[in-house]
Amino acid sequence: MTYLVAAIDLGSNSFHATLVDTGENPYRVVSRAGEKVQLAAGLDNQGHLSQEAMDRGLDCLRRLAPKLIKVDPNNLHVVATNTLRVAQNSADFISQAEAILGVPIRVLTGDEEALLIFSGVVGEVSSTTYQQRKKLVIDIGGGSTELILGQRIPQRLQSFPMGCVAFSGKFFPQRKIKQSYITNAVEAAQNTIEKASLGYFWDDWQVCIGSSGTVKALAALSALEEDGRPYLDLASMAKIERQLLAFDHLDEVLIEGLRPDRGEVLPAGYAILKGIMLSLNLDRIYFSTGALREGVLLRALQQQTNSLSGSLSS
C-alpha cells in the first residue's frame, strides 16, 4: 500500500518539495521539485518583504501544489525558514501561501531549523561509519547559517543571520565579483562566528559535514571523494575561488558541473563557508544529502509511528 508524505521547505533562496512513499522501509522518494525564488532578495532595510518577492514565491507554490494533489493534508508538512522568520510582513505571504497549499505553514525558529537539519543529516549517514562519530554539521541557506554539534542527537546548536542571498546583496555591489568583495564577505562571516564565542566545547567533533545547496555545489566543484562521499578542503576551496574570480558579474557564473541557478549566489556562499572554515580551523568538510526536508520527513514518520503504536495499544 502507498502512503504518501510530503515536505515543503520555503527557504530564503529556493522552495523545495519532496514527496515520499512511506509504505516502504526505508521510505522511497517519489519525486523532488524545486525552484529558485530568492525570497531573501526582497527584504528591504526595514525588514519588509517586497510584493515582487512574495509574488515569486506564491507563483512557485501554485506550480508545486498540483504535484501534491494526492497527498492527504495531514501528511503535507510545510516549513519556512529565515526570511519568513524575520520579515515584518511575513503574515501577508503566509496567509496566501496557506490558501494555495490548503495546510498550515510552520515558521521555524533558528533552533528548530538546526534540529531538523541535524536529524536529516544523521538519518542520511546512519548506515555509515559517521554514525558513531561526533559530528559538526554546517548548513548555509539563503538567509541564515546553522551550526550543530552532536552524535545522534544535537548537543549544541546555533543559528547565524548570514546566508548566500543576503550576502550577495550586501557584499557584491552592482552584482560584480572582485577579490576585495570576496575578502570582505569572508571576513564578515569569520567575524560573525568568532563574535559568537562558541567556546572550547565546540572543538571535540570528529567529522565535519555540510548540507544543502552551497556545500553541495562547492563539493561537486572540488571533485574530491572519499568512500564515494564528496568533500572539499581548503586547497580545493582556493581553486574554486580562482574559478569564481574569472567572472566579472554574479550573473555570469557558469561552471561545468554547477547548476545554472546556483551560480549567482555561489560567491557569497563560498565566502560564508570559507569564513567558517577559517574561524573554526576546519580543513575537510564532507557533503550529506540529508538536510531540512529530510529532517521534516523523519519527524513526520516518527509521529506517524507513535500514533500507530498508540492506536494499537489502546
Solvent accessible surface area in square Angstrom, and as a share of the most:
residue,aa,sasa,rsa
1,M,186,0.83
2,T,80,0.46
3,Y,103,0.39
4,L,33,0.16
5,V,2,0.01
6,A,0,0.00
7,A,1,0.00
8,I,1,0.00
9,D,15,0.08
10,L,2,0.01
11,G,10,0.10
12,S,3,0.02
13,N,12,0.06
14,S,8,0.05
15,F,0,0.00
16,H,40,0.18
17,A,6,0.04
18,T,2,0.01
19,L,15,0.07
20,V,0,0.00
21,D,6,0.03
22,T,23,0.14
23,G,38,0.37
24,E,83,0.37
25,N,154,0.79
26,P,115,0.72
27,Y,48,0.18
28,R,112,0.41
29,V,54,0.31
30,V,63,0.36
31,S,50,0.32
32,R,146,0.53
33,A,23,0.18
34,G,38,0.37
35,E,53,0.24
36,K,76,0.32
37,V,3,0.02
38,Q,25,0.11
39,L,0,0.00
40,A,12,0.09
41,A,64,0.50
42,G,10,0.09
43,L,50,0.25
44,D,71,0.37
45,N,153,0.78
46,Q,126,0.56
47,G,19,0.18
48,H,83,0.37
49,L,5,0.02
50,S,47,0.30
51,Q,104,0.46
52,E,121,0.54
53,A,0,0.00
54,M,10,0.04
55,D,59,0.30
56,R,85,0.31
57,G,0,0.00
58,L,3,0.01
59,D,59,0.30
60,C,0,0.00
61,L,0,0.00
62,R,125,0.46
63,R,127,0.47
64,L,3,0.01
65,A,24,0.19
66,P,85,0.53
67,K,124,0.53
68,L,12,0.06
69,I,140,0.71
70,K,171,0.72
71,V,11,0.06
72,D,69,0.36
73,P,89,0.56
74,N,127,0.65
75,N,38,0.19
76,L,18,0.09
77,H,45,0.20
78,V,5,0.03
79,V,3,0.02
80,A,0,0.00
81,T,9,0.05
82,N,18,0.09
83,T,1,0.01
84,L,4,0.02
85,R,62,0.23
86,V,70,0.41
87,A,8,0.06
88,Q,126,0.56
89,N,28,0.14
90,S,18,0.11
91,A,73,0.57
92,D,75,0.39
93,F,0,0.00
94,I,26,0.13
95,S,65,0.42
96,Q,75,0.33
97,A,0,0.00
98,E,52,0.23
99,A,85,0.66
100,I,46,0.23
101,L,18,0.09
102,G,58,0.55
103,V,9,0.05
104,P,107,0.67
105,I,16,0.08
106,R,104,0.38
107,V,51,0.29
108,L,1,0.00
109,T,71,0.41
110,G,13,0.12
111,D,76,0.40
112,E,46,0.21
113,E,10,0.05
114,A,0,0.00
115,L,77,0.38
116,L,11,0.06
117,I,1,0.01
118,F,1,0.00
119,S,44,0.29
120,G,1,0.01
121,V,0,0.00
122,V,24,0.14
123,G,33,0.31
124,E,58,0.26
125,V,0,0.00
126,S,48,0.31
127,S,107,0.69
128,T,48,0.28
129,T,98,0.57
130,Y,16,0.06
131,Q,49,0.22
132,Q,107,0.48
133,R,91,0.33
134,K,40,0.17
135,K,1,0.00
136,L,1,0.01
137,V,0,0.00
138,I,0,0.00
139,D,7,0.04
140,I,3,0.02
141,G,22,0.21
142,G,5,0.05
143,G,5,0.05
144,S,4,0.03
145,T,0,0.00
146,E,0,0.00
147,L,0,0.00
148,I,0,0.00
149,L,2,0.01
150,G,0,0.00
151,Q,64,0.28
152,R,131,0.48
153,I,127,0.65
154,P,36,0.23
155,Q,107,0.47
156,R,103,0.37
157,L,45,0.22
158,Q,63,0.28
159,S,34,0.22
160,F,8,0.03
161,P,112,0.71
162,M,3,0.01
163,G,0,0.00
164,C,1,0.01
165,V,8,0.04
166,A,46,0.36
167,F,13,0.06
168,S,10,0.06
169,G,68,0.65
170,K,149,0.63
171,F,32,0.13
172,F,3,0.01
173,P,53,0.33
174,Q,138,0.61
175,R,87,0.32
176,K,92,0.39
177,I,11,0.05
178,K,100,0.42
179,Q,88,0.39
180,S,61,0.39
181,Y,39,0.15
182,I,1,0.01
183,T,54,0.32
184,N,75,0.39
185,A,0,0.00
186,V,10,0.06
187,E,88,0.40
188,A,25,0.19
189,A,0,0.00
190,Q,44,0.19
191,N,72,0.37
192,T,42,0.24
193,I,3,0.01
194,E,90,0.40
195,K,165,0.70
196,A,33,0.25
197,S,90,0.58
198,L,15,0.07
199,G,40,0.38
200,Y,179,0.68
201,F,73,0.31
202,W,13,0.04
203,D,100,0.52
204,D,78,0.40
205,W,68,0.24
206,Q,116,0.51
207,V,4,0.03
208,C,2,0.01
209,I,0,0.00
210,G,0,0.00
211,S,0,0.00
212,S,36,0.23
213,G,22,0.21
214,T,1,0.00
215,V,0,0.00
216,K,113,0.48
217,A,11,0.08
218,L,0,0.00
219,A,1,0.01
220,A,56,0.43
221,L,27,0.13
222,S,14,0.09
223,A,88,0.68
224,L,57,0.28
225,E,116,0.52
226,E,67,0.30
227,D,146,0.76
228,G,59,0.57
229,R,30,0.11
230,P,41,0.26
231,Y,22,0.08
232,L,0,0.00
233,D,23,0.12
234,L,66,0.33
235,A,68,0.53
236,S,7,0.05
237,M,2,0.01
238,A,44,0.34
239,K,124,0.53
240,I,2,0.01
241,E,19,0.09
242,R,152,0.55
243,Q,71,0.32
244,L,0,0.00
245,L,59,0.29
246,A,83,0.64
247,F,42,0.18
248,D,104,0.54
249,H,49,0.22
250,L,1,0.01
251,D,86,0.45
252,E,84,0.38
253,V,2,0.01
254,L,118,0.59
255,I,22,0.11
256,E,171,0.77
257,G,66,0.63
258,L,17,0.08
259,R,116,0.42
260,P,100,0.63
261,D,43,0.22
262,R,22,0.08
263,G,0,0.00
264,E,24,0.11
265,V,2,0.01
266,L,1,0.00
267,P,0,0.00
268,A,0,0.00
269,G,0,0.00
270,Y,0,0.00
271,A,0,0.00
272,I,0,0.00
273,L,0,0.00
274,K,51,0.22
275,G,0,0.00
276,I,0,0.00
277,M,1,0.00
278,L,71,0.35
279,S,20,0.13
280,L,37,0.18
281,N,137,0.70
282,L,2,0.01
283,D,78,0.40
284,R,86,0.31
285,I,0,0.00
286,Y,18,0.07
287,F,16,0.07
288,S,0,0.00
289,T,90,0.52
290,G,0,0.00
291,A,8,0.07
292,L,11,0.05
293,R,45,0.16
294,E,24,0.11
295,G,0,0.00
296,V,2,0.01
297,L,0,0.00
298,L,64,0.32
299,R,66,0.24
300,A,9,0.07
301,L,35,0.17
302,Q,116,0.51
303,Q,100,0.45
304,Q,72,0.32
305,T,80,0.47
306,N,91,0.47
307,S,76,0.49
308,L,107,0.53
309,S,61,0.39
310,G,38,0.37
311,S,70,0.45
312,L,139,0.69
313,S,98,0.63
314,S,125,0.80
